[in-house]
Amino acid sequence: MKFLRRLLLTFALLLGVGGLGWALTPAGTGAALWVIVSLLSNKAPLPFAPAITTNRTQWTIDGRTRDGDIWLRQDGWERASLILVPGAARAGRDDARLQLMARILAEVGFRVIVPDLPGIERFHVLPDHARAIADAVRVATDRIDPSARAVGIGAVSYSLVPSIRAALEPDVSADVQGIFALGGFYDSEAVIRFFITGAYRGRFDDTWQFQPPNPRSVWVFLQANLGRLEDANDRGLLAIMAERRLNDPSAPLDDLAQGLGLQGKALYALVRTDDPDAVSELIAALPAPIRGAISALSLVDLDLSALAARVTLVHSRYDAVIPYTESESLLEALPPGQGRLVLLEDLNHADIGSLSMSDAFSLWGAALSLMQFRQ
């Protein structure tokens, strides 16, 4: 395995020195190799990597002022723009995994624009997030070299939903030519069902499949929705429950459950069920603000026929946070021939830093699609 890593590194260096090798390889294969090897090397830039500048800045579109970061090569070599959208990580745009991806993409000639989406780090996908991403696309189309106008969106996990909604905004829909997503989903209800019960199935399947979910997900979901409960007592008791279970997955909860009010009991009943067939009914019984938030996180009711961008989806077959069938369902919902799905085996949800050697070979096709988009 170490030999293969060294071999790939050698090829990447031969192709990547000064950026000249990328121009000599068919349709960006050298740049795709650079991306794969950089991910395998994880944190440190490769030898001879071009210097990258990160600008923490603001932009104003139609009176809306946004915060964000722009990553680009110091030598000014730029082939396309990519809006890289943070997922639901506590650090937001400062997440080390997101910054690793931003740096690598900038090295191969992307102007990488990372919009700040306040609240997404707490799993709060707000109606304004899609507009914020669309505004970042406007920044890209205003600043990019007219000879290289390709603009794409890169989304991680939960940020895929507002990214697709952004690509459908009338003022940018013709500009977004590609969407590249890691560990995304189609149906928020299906995701909730999975991390509560471990059950999942394809969009047109009748039989449940089961896989152990990440036990933390359900309690993170609970924490994210506490502010949508009216009763302060319910919020307090459920917060203690979540804290207990995040520290000890077997911690007792019955002593706290007895003091819950109507809304608290409804949310508690959902997170404690082990029946996948009961989840829809339990969600329907939740307070309206929580139901609205769940609906805003879903693409099920969205007409995707107007989506102009080609979509590349990457998902781990054994993802313990979002089942891979969610990417399959999204692929089936896209216009025919407009998307592709790459399934990996070892990746830990959307943690691109956990890329294994075997997954690196599988990821090659997606990386090549990204580089061909850049061309």
C-alpha positions as CSV (number, residue, x, y, z in Angstrom):
1,M,0.0,0.0,0.0
2,K,2.9,2.4,0.8
3,F,4.5,1.5,-2.5
4,L,1.3,2.5,-4.4
5,R,1.1,5.8,-2.5
6,R,4.7,6.6,-3.5
7,L,4.1,5.6,-7.1
8,L,1.1,7.8,-7.4
9,L,3.0,10.7,-5.7
10,T,5.8,10.3,-8.2
11,F,3.4,10.5,-11.2
12,A,1.6,13.4,-9.7
13,L,4.8,15.3,-9.2
14,L,6.0,14.6,-12.8
15,L,2.7,15.8,-14.1
16,G,2.2,18.7,-11.7
17,V,5.5,20.6,-11.5
18,G,4.7,24.2,-12.5
19,G,1.3,23.2,-13.8
20,L,2.9,22.3,-17.2
21,G,2.2,18.6,-17.0
22,W,-1.6,19.2,-16.7
23,A,-1.6,20.7,-20.2
24,L,0.2,17.7,-21.6
25,T,-2.3,15.1,-20.4
26,P,-5.7,14.2,-22.0
27,A,-8.6,16.2,-20.6
28,G,-7.1,17.0,-17.2
29,T,-5.9,13.5,-16.2
30,G,-2.8,15.0,-14.6
31,A,-4.9,17.4,-12.5
32,A,-7.2,14.6,-11.5
33,L,-4.2,12.6,-10.3
34,W,-2.9,15.6,-8.4
35,V,-6.3,15.9,-6.6
36,I,-6.3,12.2,-5.7
37,V,-2.7,12.1,-4.4
38,S,-3.2,15.3,-2.5
39,L,-6.2,13.8,-0.7
40,L,-4.2,10.7,0.1
41,S,-1.4,12.8,1.6
42,N,-4.1,14.5,3.7
43,K,-3.0,17.7,5.3
44,A,0.4,18.7,3.9
45,P,0.6,20.3,0.4
46,L,2.6,18.2,-2.1
47,P,6.1,19.2,-3.0
48,F,6.1,21.9,-5.7
49,A,2.5,22.7,-5.0
50,P,1.6,26.2,-6.2
51,A,1.2,28.8,-3.5
52,I,-2.4,29.6,-2.5
53,T,-3.9,32.8,-1.2
54,T,-7.0,32.8,1.0
55,N,-9.0,36.0,1.2
56,R,-11.6,36.4,4.0
57,T,-13.9,38.9,2.5
58,Q,-17.4,40.2,1.9
59,W,-19.5,40.8,-1.2
60,T,-22.7,42.6,-1.8
61,I,-25.3,41.4,-4.3
62,D,-28.5,43.5,-4.8
63,G,-28.1,45.0,-1.3
64,R,-27.4,41.6,0.4
65,T,-24.0,41.6,2.1
66,R,-22.4,38.2,2.6
67,D,-19.3,36.9,4.2
68,G,-17.0,34.3,2.6
69,D,-13.6,33.1,1.6
70,I,-11.9,33.1,-1.8
71,W,-9.1,30.7,-2.5
72,L,-6.9,31.1,-5.6
73,R,-3.4,30.6,-6.8
74,Q,-0.9,33.4,-6.2
75,D,0.3,33.1,-9.8
76,G,-3.2,34.0,-11.1
77,W,-3.7,30.8,-13.1
78,E,-7.4,30.2,-13.0
79,R,-9.6,28.0,-15.3
80,A,-13.0,28.0,-13.6
81,S,-14.9,28.9,-10.4
82,L,-16.3,26.5,-7.8
83,I,-18.6,27.5,-5.0
84,L,-17.6,25.1,-2.2
85,V,-20.5,25.0,0.3
86,P,-19.8,24.0,3.9
87,G,-21.6,21.1,5.4
88,A,-23.1,20.8,8.9
89,A,-19.7,20.9,10.7
90,R,-19.4,22.9,13.9
91,A,-16.5,24.9,12.4
92,G,-18.5,25.9,9.3
93,R,-16.2,27.3,6.6
94,D,-13.2,26.9,9.0
95,D,-13.6,23.1,9.0
96,A,-10.2,21.6,8.3
97,R,-11.6,19.1,5.8
98,L,-13.4,21.8,3.9
99,Q,-10.2,23.9,3.8
100,L,-8.2,20.9,2.6
101,M,-10.5,20.5,-0.3
102,A,-10.5,24.2,-1.0
103,R,-6.7,24.4,-1.1
104,I,-6.4,21.3,-3.4
105,L,-9.0,22.6,-5.9
106,A,-7.3,26.0,-5.9
107,E,-4.0,24.3,-6.7
108,V,-5.5,22.8,-9.9
109,G,-6.8,26.1,-11.2
110,F,-10.2,26.7,-9.6
111,R,-11.1,30.0,-8.0
112,V,-12.8,28.5,-4.9
113,I,-15.5,30.6,-3.3
114,V,-16.7,29.4,0.2
115,P,-19.8,31.3,1.3
116,D,-20.6,31.6,5.0
117,L,-24.0,30.0,5.8
118,P,-24.8,31.0,9.4
119,G,-26.7,28.2,11.2
120,I,-25.7,25.3,9.0
121,E,-23.2,24.2,11.6
122,R,-26.2,23.6,13.8
123,F,-28.0,21.6,11.1
124,H,-30.2,24.7,10.5
125,V,-30.7,24.9,6.8
126,L,-32.5,28.2,6.3
127,P,-34.5,29.5,3.4
128,D,-31.8,32.2,2.8
129,H,-29.0,29.7,2.4
130,A,-30.0,28.8,-1.2
131,R,-30.0,32.6,-2.0
132,A,-26.5,33.0,-0.3
133,I,-25.1,30.2,-2.5
134,A,-26.7,31.8,-5.6
135,D,-25.1,35.1,-4.6
136,A,-21.7,33.4,-4.5
137,V,-22.4,32.2,-8.1
138,R,-23.1,35.8,-9.0
139,V,-19.7,36.7,-7.5
140,A,-18.0,34.0,-9.6
141,T,-19.6,35.2,-12.8
142,D,-18.7,38.8,-12.1
143,R,-15.0,38.1,-11.3
144,I,-14.0,35.2,-13.4
145,D,-12.0,35.6,-16.6
146,P,-14.5,35.7,-19.5
147,S,-12.5,33.1,-21.4
148,A,-13.1,30.6,-18.6
149,R,-16.6,31.1,-17.4
150,A,-17.4,27.6,-16.1
151,V,-19.0,27.8,-12.7
152,G,-19.8,24.8,-10.5
153,I,-21.0,24.1,-7.0
154,G,-19.3,21.6,-4.6
155,A,-21.6,20.5,-1.8
156,V,-20.9,18.4,1.3
157,S,-23.6,16.3,3.0
158,Y,-26.5,18.5,4.2
159,S,-25.4,21.4,2.0
160,L,-26.5,19.6,-1.2
161,V,-30.1,20.5,-0.7
162,P,-29.6,24.3,-0.6
163,S,-27.0,24.0,-3.4
164,I,-29.5,22.4,-5.7
165,R,-32.1,24.9,-4.8
166,A,-29.6,27.7,-5.5
167,A,-28.9,26.2,-8.9
168,L,-32.6,26.6,-9.7
169,E,-32.6,30.3,-8.9
170,P,-33.7,32.1,-12.1
171,D,-30.8,34.6,-12.1
172,V,-28.0,31.9,-11.9
173,S,-29.6,28.7,-13.3
174,A,-27.9,29.2,-16.7
175,D,-24.5,29.8,-15.1
176,V,-24.2,26.7,-12.9
177,Q,-22.9,24.1,-15.2
178,G,-21.9,21.4,-12.7
179,I,-22.8,20.2,-9.2
180,F,-20.4,17.9,-7.3
181,A,-21.7,16.4,-4.1
182,L,-20.2,14.2,-1.4
183,G,-22.5,12.3,1.0
184,G,-25.7,14.2,0.1
185,F,-29.3,13.2,0.2
186,Y,-32.7,13.5,-1.5
187,D,-35.4,12.8,1.2
188,S,-34.9,14.2,4.7
189,E,-37.5,11.9,6.2
190,A,-35.6,8.9,4.9
191,V,-32.4,10.2,6.5
192,I,-34.2,10.7,9.8
193,R,-35.6,7.2,9.6
194,F,-32.1,5.8,9.0
195,F,-30.3,7.4,11.9
196,I,-33.1,6.6,14.3
197,T,-33.8,3.0,13.3
198,G,-31.0,2.0,10.9
199,A,-33.6,1.2,8.2
200,Y,-33.2,2.4,4.6
201,R,-34.3,1.5,1.1
202,G,-34.2,2.8,-2.4
203,R,-36.8,5.2,-3.8
204,F,-38.9,2.4,-5.5
205,D,-38.0,-0.5,-3.1
206,D,-40.5,-2.1,-0.8
207,T,-38.2,-4.0,1.6
208,W,-36.2,-2.3,4.4
209,Q,-32.5,-2.9,4.6
210,F,-30.7,-2.4,7.9
211,Q,-27.3,-1.0,8.8
212,P,-26.1,0.3,12.2
213,P,-26.2,4.1,12.0
214,N,-23.9,6.5,13.8
215,P,-25.4,6.6,17.3
216,R,-24.6,10.3,17.7
217,S,-26.7,11.4,14.8
218,V,-30.1,11.1,16.5
219,W,-29.0,13.2,19.5
220,V,-27.4,15.9,17.3
221,F,-30.7,16.0,15.4
222,L,-32.5,16.4,18.7
223,Q,-30.2,19.2,19.8
224,A,-30.7,21.0,16.4
225,N,-34.5,21.1,17.0
226,L,-34.6,22.2,20.7
227,G,-35.0,25.8,19.7
228,R,-38.2,25.0,17.8
229,L,-40.0,23.8,20.9
230,E,-42.2,26.3,22.7
231,D,-41.9,24.9,26.3
232,A,-38.6,25.8,28.0
233,N,-39.0,22.8,30.3
234,D,-39.2,20.5,27.3
235,R,-36.1,22.2,25.8
236,G,-34.2,21.8,29.1
237,L,-35.1,18.1,29.6
238,L,-34.3,17.1,26.1
239,A,-31.0,19.0,26.1
240,I,-30.0,17.0,29.2
241,M,-31.0,13.7,27.4
242,A,-29.0,14.6,24.3
243,E,-25.9,15.5,26.4
244,R,-26.2,12.2,28.4
245,R,-26.4,10.1,25.3
246,L,-23.6,11.9,23.5
247,N,-21.4,11.2,26.4
248,D,-22.7,7.7,27.1
249,P,-24.9,5.8,24.5
250,S,-26.5,3.7,27.2
251,A,-27.3,6.5,29.7
252,P,-30.8,6.2,31.2
253,L,-33.5,8.7,30.0
254,D,-36.8,7.5,31.6
255,D,-36.3,9.7,34.7
256,L,-36.3,12.8,32.4
257,A,-39.0,11.6,29.9
258,Q,-41.6,11.6,32.7
259,G,-41.5,15.4,32.9
260,L,-42.0,16.2,29.2
261,G,-44.9,18.2,27.9
262,L,-46.9,17.4,24.7
263,Q,-44.4,18.8,22.2
264,G,-41.4,17.3,24.1
265,K,-43.1,13.9,24.2
266,A,-43.8,14.1,20.4
267,L,-40.1,14.7,19.7
268,Y,-39.0,12.1,22.2
269,A,-41.3,9.5,20.7
270,L,-39.7,10.0,17.3
271,V,-36.1,9.7,18.5
272,R,-36.8,6.6,20.6
273,T,-38.8,4.5,18.0
274,D,-37.3,1.4,16.5
275,D,-40.1,0.9,14.0
276,P,-39.2,2.3,10.5
277,D,-42.9,2.2,9.5
278,A,-43.9,4.5,12.4
279,V,-41.5,7.3,11.5
280,S,-43.7,9.1,9.0
281,E,-46.6,9.2,11.4
282,L,-44.3,10.4,14.3
283,I,-42.9,13.2,12.1
284,A,-46.4,14.3,11.2
285,A,-47.1,14.6,14.9
286,L,-44.2,17.0,15.5
287,P,-44.7,20.7,16.1
288,A,-45.1,22.8,12.9
289,P,-41.7,24.5,13.2
290,I,-39.9,21.2,13.2
291,R,-41.9,19.8,10.4
292,G,-41.1,22.9,8.4
293,A,-37.4,22.5,9.0
294,I,-37.5,18.9,7.9
295,S,-39.4,19.8,4.7
296,A,-36.9,22.5,3.9
297,L,-34.1,19.9,4.1
298,S,-35.7,17.7,1.4
299,L,-35.7,17.7,-2.4
300,V,-38.7,15.3,-2.7
301,D,-41.2,17.9,-3.6
302,L,-38.9,19.9,-5.8
303,D,-39.3,19.8,-9.6
304,L,-35.8,19.0,-10.9
305,S,-36.6,19.0,-14.6
306,A,-35.5,22.6,-14.8
307,L,-32.0,21.9,-13.4
308,A,-29.5,22.7,-16.1
309,A,-26.3,21.6,-14.2
310,R,-24.8,18.1,-14.6
311,V,-24.6,16.4,-11.2
312,T,-21.8,14.1,-10.0
313,L,-22.6,12.3,-6.7
314,V,-20.1,10.5,-4.5
315,H,-21.3,8.4,-1.6
316,S,-19.9,5.7,0.7
317,R,-21.8,2.4,0.4
318,Y,-21.5,1.9,4.2
319,D,-22.1,5.6,5.2
320,A,-23.3,5.5,8.8
321,V,-24.9,9.0,8.7
322,I,-26.7,9.1,5.3
323,P,-27.4,5.9,3.4
324,Y,-26.1,5.6,-0.1
325,T,-29.6,4.9,-1.4
326,E,-30.2,8.7,-0.9
327,S,-27.8,9.5,-3.7
328,E,-29.4,6.7,-5.8
329,S,-32.8,8.3,-5.2
330,L,-31.5,11.7,-6.2
331,L,-29.9,10.3,-9.4
332,E,-33.3,8.7,-10.3
333,A,-35.1,12.0,-9.8
334,L,-32.8,13.9,-12.1
335,P,-33.5,14.3,-15.8
336,P,-32.3,11.2,-17.7
337,G,-28.5,11.2,-18.4
338,Q,-27.9,14.3,-16.3
339,G,-26.2,12.7,-13.3
340,R,-23.7,10.0,-12.3
341,L,-23.0,8.2,-9.0
342,V,-19.7,7.0,-7.7
343,L,-19.9,4.6,-4.8
344,L,-17.0,4.2,-2.4
345,E,-16.4,1.5,0.2
346,D,-14.4,2.9,3.1
347,L,-15.0,6.6,3.3
348,N,-16.3,7.9,6.6
349,H,-19.4,9.8,5.5
350,A,-18.2,13.1,4.1
351,D,-14.7,13.0,5.6
352,I,-12.6,13.2,2.5
353,G,-9.5,13.1,4.7
354,S,-10.4,9.4,5.4
355,L,-9.9,8.4,1.8
356,S,-8.4,4.9,1.4
357,M,-6.2,3.7,-1.4
358,S,-9.0,1.5,-2.8
359,D,-11.5,4.3,-2.7
360,A,-9.0,6.6,-4.4
361,F,-9.1,4.4,-7.5
362,S,-12.9,4.5,-7.5
363,L,-12.9,8.3,-7.0
364,W,-10.8,8.7,-10.2
365,G,-13.8,9.0,-12.5
366,A,-15.4,11.7,-10.3
367,A,-12.1,13.6,-10.1
368,L,-11.7,13.4,-13.9
369,S,-15.2,14.7,-14.4
370,L,-14.4,17.7,-12.2
371,M,-11.2,18.4,-14.2
372,Q,-13.0,18.1,-17.5
373,F,-15.5,20.5,-16.2
374,R,-12.7,22.9,-15.4
375,Q,-11.2,22.6,-18.9
